[in-house]
Amino acid sequence: MIKEKLEKIKSGKLTAEKNIKFFLERIKKQDKNINAFLETNDKAIEQAKKVDKKIKQGKAGKLSGLAIAVKANINCKGLYASCASKTLEDYKAAFDASVIEKIKKEDGIIIGITNMDEFASGSSGETSAFQPVKNPTNPELIPGGSSSGSAAAIAADLCDLSLGSDTAGSVRNPASHCGVYGLKPTYGIVSRYGLIDLSMSLDQIGCFAKDIEGIQLLFDVIKGKDEKDTTTKEYKKQPNKNTIGIIKGIEKLIVDKKILESYKKEIKKLKNKIKIKEISIKHIDLAVQTYYLLMYVEFFSSTRRFHGRLYGKKIENHAGEEVLRRILAGGEIAKAEFYGKYYRKALLVKQIIRKEFEKAFKQVDCIVLPTVPKLPHKIGSSISIEEMYAYDALTVPANLAEICAISIPGEKINNIPIGLQLFAAKGQEEKLFKLTKLI
């Protein structure tokens, strides 16, 4: 799909300009029913014309004329980085994030900025200050979050590729609900410079596409060391074990019986193709609790810059309920009288979980599990905070362990997409891609 389109563009059968015009017209007609985009790039056609000239000269990059949508918490110069919040609704990015610089260098065209859960605080796409995103496969259902707009834009054919950010599953969760591919790279393999993050120790910029070749292509462009982000590093390939793992007791975290049945079917199919081994990951049931302690404190700390004097408005006066809940919780946990004991304890559990995965990857290449434990709810449904947070139960372990993970489209249940998820060790994205193709 992406491969074929690139061949068409480079051969002249399709121009970059026509490709961009097609998507802009489609967004204009279709997106009023989905609300995936907050803004489109009014310079996109002009930029596409320049790419067409480079193609004729044989100088075009890897993304020649492809339309890339970008989550509203990633800075794109001249476009609004609002984080889907009234706090930053007037904040126009003054610079490009490192990932955007790389995309532009390879002649990708930023088609527009996508909707999201406000400040990435949410798992459903409902907390945006600019109305929720609707799931293109069924507009009554949530698309998942927080990278809701980026996933919905791919599912609705409103762009070629898109960027999101993943703190506890915010790329993989909506990829699963919308029936598309979503990659969370290894922590530190993609620069976070220019990302307005939710949690500095967990966030990673990730990719969405309709096929695995699209994911590979975009990941190949945005990965790599960056002097502006000291957490970035290169990783060496690890030898293959030709074995995949299933986590012992994972069934306890899967809420919906139909998702469990589907998962068991997938494992049965895989047994005919590759060796499967049961592995143990201690304390994986504590992942959600550990994540929220870390995220609350780090989010509270990062939001102290939104005081209304440098840029934007004061966050406490303009943010929605979920953002305020997280700020309040983070402030309480970080209070001086606690001497950071809860945050420190959460960091210790994070290290335990990370080491458990390191042990597991000495035995297997990848781990297979469902992406989300239950089917998406209807937009506006009254569900408890605990139920909402439980959406992350199967995705957040990858963020805590700092490993790479991907959600790939599985079968449909009652015509609703569900995803199958793969984990691999740090820097072993190629193993994810290889197993995805095998599946």
C-alpha positions as CSV (number, residue, x, y, z in Angstrom):
1,M,0.0,0.0,0.0
2,I,2.5,2.6,1.1
3,K,5.2,1.0,-1.0
4,E,3.0,1.0,-4.1
5,K,2.0,4.6,-3.5
6,L,5.7,5.7,-3.2
7,E,6.5,3.9,-6.5
8,K,3.6,5.7,-8.2
9,I,4.8,9.1,-6.9
10,K,8.4,8.5,-7.8
11,S,7.5,7.2,-11.3
12,G,5.3,10.2,-12.0
13,K,2.0,8.3,-12.2
14,L,0.9,10.2,-9.1
15,T,2.2,13.6,-8.1
16,A,2.9,14.7,-4.6
17,E,0.6,17.7,-5.2
18,K,-2.3,15.4,-6.3
19,N,-1.8,13.2,-3.3
20,I,-1.9,16.1,-0.9
21,K,-4.9,17.7,-2.6
22,F,-6.8,14.4,-2.4
23,F,-6.3,14.2,1.4
24,L,-7.2,17.8,2.0
25,E,-10.4,17.5,0.1
26,R,-11.2,14.2,1.8
27,I,-10.5,15.8,5.3
28,K,-12.9,18.7,4.3
29,K,-15.7,16.3,3.4
30,Q,-15.2,13.4,5.9
31,D,-13.6,14.8,9.0
32,K,-16.7,16.7,10.2
33,N,-18.1,13.2,11.1
34,I,-14.9,12.1,12.9
35,N,-13.1,15.2,14.3
36,A,-9.7,13.7,13.8
37,F,-8.1,17.0,12.8
38,L,-7.8,20.2,14.7
39,E,-6.0,22.0,11.9
40,T,-4.8,21.4,8.3
41,N,-1.6,22.8,6.9
42,D,-2.4,25.7,4.5
43,K,1.1,25.4,3.0
44,A,0.9,21.7,2.3
45,I,0.1,22.1,-1.5
46,E,2.9,24.6,-2.0
47,Q,5.3,22.2,-0.2
48,A,4.1,19.3,-2.3
49,K,4.9,21.2,-5.5
50,K,8.5,21.7,-4.3
51,V,8.7,17.9,-3.7
52,D,7.5,17.2,-7.2
53,K,10.4,19.3,-8.6
54,K,12.8,17.3,-6.4
55,I,11.3,14.0,-7.7
56,K,11.9,15.2,-11.3
57,Q,15.5,16.0,-10.4
58,G,15.9,12.6,-8.8
59,K,16.7,14.2,-5.4
60,A,13.5,13.3,-3.4
61,G,13.7,11.6,0.0
62,K,12.2,8.4,1.5
63,L,8.8,10.0,2.2
64,S,8.5,11.7,-1.2
65,G,5.1,13.5,-1.1
66,L,3.4,11.3,1.5
67,A,0.9,13.0,3.8
68,I,1.8,12.8,7.5
69,A,-0.6,13.8,10.3
70,V,0.8,14.9,13.6
71,K,-0.6,14.7,17.2
72,A,-1.2,18.1,18.7
73,N,1.5,17.7,21.4
74,I,4.3,17.6,18.9
75,N,5.7,20.9,17.8
76,C,5.4,21.7,14.1
77,K,6.6,25.2,13.2
78,G,3.7,27.5,12.2
79,L,1.0,25.1,13.4
80,Y,-0.8,25.0,16.7
81,A,0.6,22.7,19.4
82,S,-2.4,23.0,21.6
83,C,-2.4,19.5,23.2
84,A,-6.1,19.7,22.5
85,S,-6.5,22.1,25.5
86,K,-7.9,25.6,26.0
87,T,-4.7,26.3,27.9
88,L,-2.6,26.3,24.8
89,E,-5.2,26.9,22.1
90,D,-3.4,30.1,21.0
91,Y,0.1,28.6,21.1
92,K,1.6,28.3,17.6
93,A,4.8,26.3,17.6
94,A,8.0,28.4,17.0
95,F,10.1,25.4,16.0
96,D,10.0,21.9,14.6
97,A,10.4,18.8,16.9
98,S,13.3,16.6,15.9
99,V,11.0,14.0,14.3
100,I,9.3,16.7,12.2
101,E,12.7,18.0,11.0
102,K,13.6,14.4,9.9
103,I,10.2,14.0,8.1
104,K,10.6,17.2,6.2
105,K,14.2,16.3,5.3
106,E,12.9,13.1,3.7
107,D,10.2,15.2,1.9
108,G,7.2,14.1,3.9
109,I,4.4,16.7,3.9
110,I,2.7,17.6,7.2
111,I,-1.0,17.5,6.3
112,G,-2.3,18.7,9.6
113,I,-2.5,18.5,13.4
114,T,-4.7,15.8,15.0
115,N,-7.0,15.8,18.0
116,M,-6.2,14.0,21.2
117,D,-7.1,13.6,24.8
118,E,-6.2,16.9,26.5
119,F,-2.5,16.9,27.4
120,A,-2.5,13.2,26.6
121,S,-4.6,12.6,29.8
122,G,-7.0,9.9,28.8
123,S,-7.5,6.5,27.2
124,S,-10.6,7.1,25.1
125,G,-10.2,10.3,23.0
126,E,-13.1,11.9,24.9
127,T,-11.2,14.5,27.0
128,S,-10.2,16.9,24.2
129,A,-11.3,20.5,24.8
130,F,-12.4,20.5,21.1
131,Q,-15.0,17.7,21.2
132,P,-14.2,13.9,21.2
133,V,-12.8,12.0,18.3
134,K,-15.2,9.4,16.8
135,N,-14.1,5.9,15.8
136,P,-14.3,5.6,12.0
137,T,-15.3,1.9,12.2
138,N,-18.3,2.9,14.4
139,P,-18.9,6.6,15.2
140,E,-20.8,5.7,18.4
141,L,-17.6,4.2,19.9
142,I,-14.5,5.7,21.4
143,P,-11.4,5.5,19.1
144,G,-9.1,5.0,22.1
145,G,-6.5,7.5,23.3
146,S,-4.7,9.5,23.9
147,S,-3.5,9.6,20.2
148,S,-7.1,9.3,19.1
149,G,-7.0,11.7,16.1
150,S,-3.8,10.1,14.6
151,A,-5.3,6.6,14.7
152,A,-8.7,7.7,13.4
153,A,-7.0,9.7,10.6
154,I,-5.3,6.5,9.3
155,A,-8.4,4.4,9.8
156,A,-10.5,6.9,7.8
157,D,-8.0,7.3,5.0
158,L,-7.3,10.9,5.7
159,C,-3.5,10.7,5.5
160,D,-0.8,8.2,4.5
161,L,1.0,8.0,7.9
162,S,0.7,9.6,11.3
163,L,2.6,10.3,14.5
164,G,1.3,9.9,18.0
165,S,2.9,9.6,21.5
166,D,2.7,6.6,23.8
167,T,2.9,6.9,27.6
168,A,1.1,3.8,28.7
169,G,-0.4,2.6,25.4
170,S,-1.6,5.8,23.8
171,V,-0.5,4.7,20.3
172,R,-1.4,1.0,20.7
173,N,-4.7,1.4,22.4
174,P,-6.3,3.6,19.6
175,A,-4.6,1.4,16.9
176,S,-6.4,-1.6,18.4
177,H,-9.8,0.1,18.6
178,C,-9.5,1.6,15.1
179,G,-8.1,-1.5,13.4
180,V,-4.7,-0.1,12.3
181,Y,-1.0,-0.7,13.0
182,G,0.5,1.3,15.9
183,L,4.2,1.2,17.0
184,K,5.6,2.3,20.4
185,P,9.4,2.3,19.8
186,T,12.0,1.6,22.4
187,Y,12.4,4.4,25.0
188,G,15.3,6.6,23.7
189,I,15.4,5.3,20.1
190,V,13.3,8.2,18.8
191,S,14.1,11.8,20.0
192,R,11.4,13.4,22.2
193,Y,12.8,16.9,21.6
194,G,9.7,19.0,20.7
195,L,7.2,16.7,22.3
196,I,5.0,18.2,25.1
197,D,5.1,15.0,27.1
198,L,2.8,13.6,29.7
199,S,5.5,11.7,31.6
200,M,9.2,12.2,30.8
201,S,10.4,8.8,31.9
202,L,7.7,6.9,29.9
203,D,6.7,8.9,26.8
204,Q,7.8,7.9,23.3
205,I,6.8,9.2,19.9
206,G,5.3,6.4,17.8
207,C,3.8,5.7,14.4
208,F,0.5,4.7,12.8
209,A,-0.1,3.2,9.4
210,K,-2.4,0.9,7.5
211,D,0.3,-1.7,6.8
212,I,3.6,-2.8,8.4
213,E,5.7,-1.4,5.6
214,G,4.3,2.1,6.4
215,I,5.3,1.6,10.1
216,Q,8.8,0.5,9.1
217,L,9.2,3.4,6.7
218,L,8.2,6.1,9.2
219,F,10.1,4.5,12.1
220,D,13.3,4.3,9.9
221,V,13.0,8.1,9.2
222,I,12.4,9.3,12.8
223,K,14.7,7.0,14.8
224,G,18.3,7.7,15.8
225,K,20.5,9.7,18.2
226,D,19.7,13.4,18.7
227,E,22.1,15.8,20.4
228,K,19.0,17.7,21.6
229,D,17.7,14.7,23.5
230,T,20.3,13.0,25.8
231,T,18.1,9.9,26.3
232,T,18.5,8.9,22.7
233,K,20.9,6.0,21.8
234,E,21.7,3.4,19.2
235,Y,21.0,-0.3,19.8
236,K,22.8,-3.4,18.4
237,K,20.9,-6.3,16.9
238,Q,20.4,-9.4,19.1
239,P,20.6,-13.0,17.8
240,N,17.3,-14.8,17.0
241,K,15.9,-17.5,19.4
242,N,13.1,-18.4,16.9
243,T,10.8,-18.6,19.9
244,I,7.9,-16.4,21.1
245,G,6.6,-16.1,24.6
246,I,3.2,-16.0,26.2
247,I,2.9,-14.6,29.7
248,K,1.8,-17.0,32.4
249,G,-1.4,-15.8,34.0
250,I,-2.1,-13.0,31.6
251,E,-5.7,-14.2,31.3
252,K,-6.4,-12.5,34.7
253,L,-5.9,-9.1,33.1
254,I,-8.2,-9.7,30.1
255,V,-11.7,-8.4,31.0
256,D,-13.6,-9.4,27.9
257,K,-14.0,-13.2,27.4
258,K,-14.3,-12.8,23.6
259,I,-10.9,-11.0,23.5
260,L,-9.5,-13.9,25.5
261,E,-11.0,-16.4,23.1
262,S,-9.6,-14.5,20.1
263,Y,-6.1,-14.4,21.7
264,K,-6.2,-18.1,22.3
265,K,-7.1,-18.7,18.6
266,E,-4.1,-16.5,17.5
267,I,-1.8,-18.5,19.8
268,K,-3.1,-21.7,18.3
269,K,-2.4,-20.5,14.8
270,L,1.1,-19.4,15.7
271,K,2.0,-22.8,17.1
272,N,2.0,-24.1,13.6
273,K,4.5,-21.4,12.5
274,I,6.9,-20.9,15.4
275,K,8.0,-22.3,18.7
276,I,6.0,-20.9,21.7
277,K,7.2,-20.8,25.3
278,E,5.4,-19.8,28.5
279,I,7.2,-17.2,30.5
280,S,6.7,-15.6,33.9
281,I,6.7,-11.8,34.5
282,K,6.5,-11.1,38.2
283,H,4.5,-8.2,39.4
284,I,3.0,-7.4,36.0
285,D,-0.3,-7.0,37.8
286,L,1.1,-3.9,39.5
287,A,1.9,-2.2,36.3
288,V,-1.1,0.1,36.2
289,Q,-0.7,1.3,39.8
290,T,3.1,1.8,39.3
291,Y,2.4,3.8,36.1
292,Y,-0.1,6.2,37.6
293,L,2.2,7.0,40.6
294,L,5.0,7.9,38.2
295,M,2.9,9.7,35.7
296,Y,1.0,11.8,38.3
297,V,4.2,13.2,39.8
298,E,6.0,13.8,36.4
299,F,2.9,15.4,34.9
300,F,2.4,17.6,37.9
301,S,6.1,18.7,37.6
302,S,5.9,19.4,33.9
303,T,2.7,21.4,34.1
304,R,4.3,23.9,36.4
305,R,5.5,25.8,33.3
306,F,1.9,26.4,32.2
307,H,1.4,29.3,34.7
308,G,0.2,31.7,32.1
309,R,3.1,34.1,32.2
310,L,5.4,32.7,29.5
311,Y,2.9,31.3,27.0
312,G,-0.7,30.0,27.0
313,K,-3.0,30.4,30.0
314,K,-2.8,29.1,33.5
315,I,-3.5,25.4,33.3
316,E,-5.6,25.1,36.5
317,N,-8.0,27.7,35.2
318,H,-8.6,26.3,31.7
319,A,-8.0,22.5,31.8
320,G,-10.6,19.8,31.9
321,E,-11.5,17.4,34.7
322,E,-9.0,14.6,33.9
323,V,-6.1,17.0,33.6
324,L,-7.0,18.6,36.9
325,R,-7.4,15.2,38.6
326,R,-3.8,14.3,37.5
327,I,-2.3,17.6,38.6
328,L,-4.0,17.3,42.0
329,A,-2.9,13.7,42.5
330,G,0.7,14.5,41.4
331,G,0.8,17.5,43.8
332,E,-0.4,15.4,46.7
333,I,2.1,12.5,46.0
334,A,5.0,15.0,45.6
335,K,4.3,16.9,48.8
336,A,7.4,17.5,50.9
337,E,6.1,15.6,53.9
338,F,6.2,12.3,51.9
339,Y,9.9,12.8,51.0
340,G,9.1,11.3,47.6
341,K,8.6,7.8,49.1
342,Y,5.7,6.8,46.9
343,Y,7.5,8.0,43.7
344,R,10.7,6.2,44.7
345,K,8.8,3.0,45.5
346,A,7.1,3.2,42.1
347,L,10.6,3.6,40.4
348,L,11.7,0.4,42.2
349,V,8.8,-1.6,40.9
350,K,9.5,-0.2,37.5
351,Q,13.0,-1.5,37.7
352,I,11.7,-4.9,38.9
353,I,9.4,-5.2,35.9
354,R,12.1,-4.0,33.5
355,K,14.5,-6.8,34.8
356,E,11.7,-9.4,34.5
357,F,11.4,-8.6,30.8
358,E,15.1,-8.6,30.3
359,K,15.2,-12.2,31.7
360,A,12.3,-13.2,29.5
361,F,14.0,-11.8,26.3
362,K,17.0,-14.1,27.0
363,Q,14.6,-17.0,26.2
364,V,12.3,-15.5,23.5
365,D,12.4,-13.0,20.6
366,C,8.9,-11.5,21.2
367,I,6.0,-11.8,23.6
368,V,2.4,-12.0,22.3
369,L,-0.6,-10.7,24.1
370,P,-3.8,-8.8,23.4
371,T,-3.5,-5.0,23.1
372,V,-6.5,-4.0,25.2
373,P,-8.4,-6.1,27.8
374,K,-11.9,-5.0,26.7
375,L,-13.9,-3.7,23.8
376,P,-14.3,0.1,23.4
377,H,-17.3,1.7,25.1
378,K,-19.8,4.2,23.6
379,I,-18.8,7.8,23.6
380,G,-20.3,9.6,26.6
381,S,-20.9,6.4,28.5
382,S,-20.6,6.7,32.3
383,I,-17.7,4.4,33.3
384,S,-15.6,4.5,36.5
385,I,-12.1,6.0,36.6
386,E,-10.8,2.5,37.5
387,E,-12.5,1.0,34.4
388,M,-11.0,3.8,32.2
389,Y,-7.5,3.3,33.7
390,A,-7.8,-0.5,33.2
391,Y,-7.6,0.0,29.4
392,D,-3.8,0.3,29.9
393,A,-3.3,-2.9,31.8
394,L,-1.8,-4.8,28.8
395,T,0.1,-1.9,27.2
396,V,1.7,-0.1,30.1
397,P,4.2,-2.9,31.0
398,A,6.1,-2.1,27.8
399,N,6.5,1.6,28.8
400,L,7.7,0.6,32.3
401,A,10.2,-1.8,30.8
402,E,11.3,0.7,28.1
403,I,10.9,-1.9,25.4
404,C,9.3,-1.7,21.9
405,A,5.8,-2.8,21.2
406,I,3.4,-2.9,18.3
407,S,-0.4,-3.4,18.0
408,I,-1.5,-5.2,14.8
409,P,-5.1,-5.6,13.6
410,G,-6.7,-8.8,14.7
411,E,-10.1,-10.2,14.0
412,K,-13.3,-8.3,14.6
413,I,-15.7,-9.0,17.5
414,N,-19.3,-7.8,16.8
415,N,-17.8,-5.9,13.9
416,I,-15.4,-4.0,16.3
417,P,-11.7,-4.2,15.6
418,I,-9.3,-5.6,18.2
419,G,-5.6,-5.7,18.2
420,L,-2.9,-8.3,18.8
421,Q,0.2,-6.9,20.6
422,L,3.8,-7.9,20.3
423,F,6.7,-6.9,22.7
424,A,10.4,-7.1,21.9
425,A,13.6,-6.2,23.8
426,K,15.1,-2.7,23.7
427,G,16.1,-1.7,20.2
428,Q,14.7,-4.9,18.6
429,E,12.0,-3.3,16.5
430,E,13.1,-5.5,13.5
431,K,12.0,-8.6,15.4
432,L,8.5,-7.0,15.8
433,F,8.3,-6.3,12.1
434,K,9.5,-9.8,11.2
435,L,6.9,-11.5,13.5
436,T,4.1,-9.2,12.3
437,K,4.8,-10.3,8.7
438,L,4.7,-13.9,9.9
439,I,1.4,-13.4,11.5
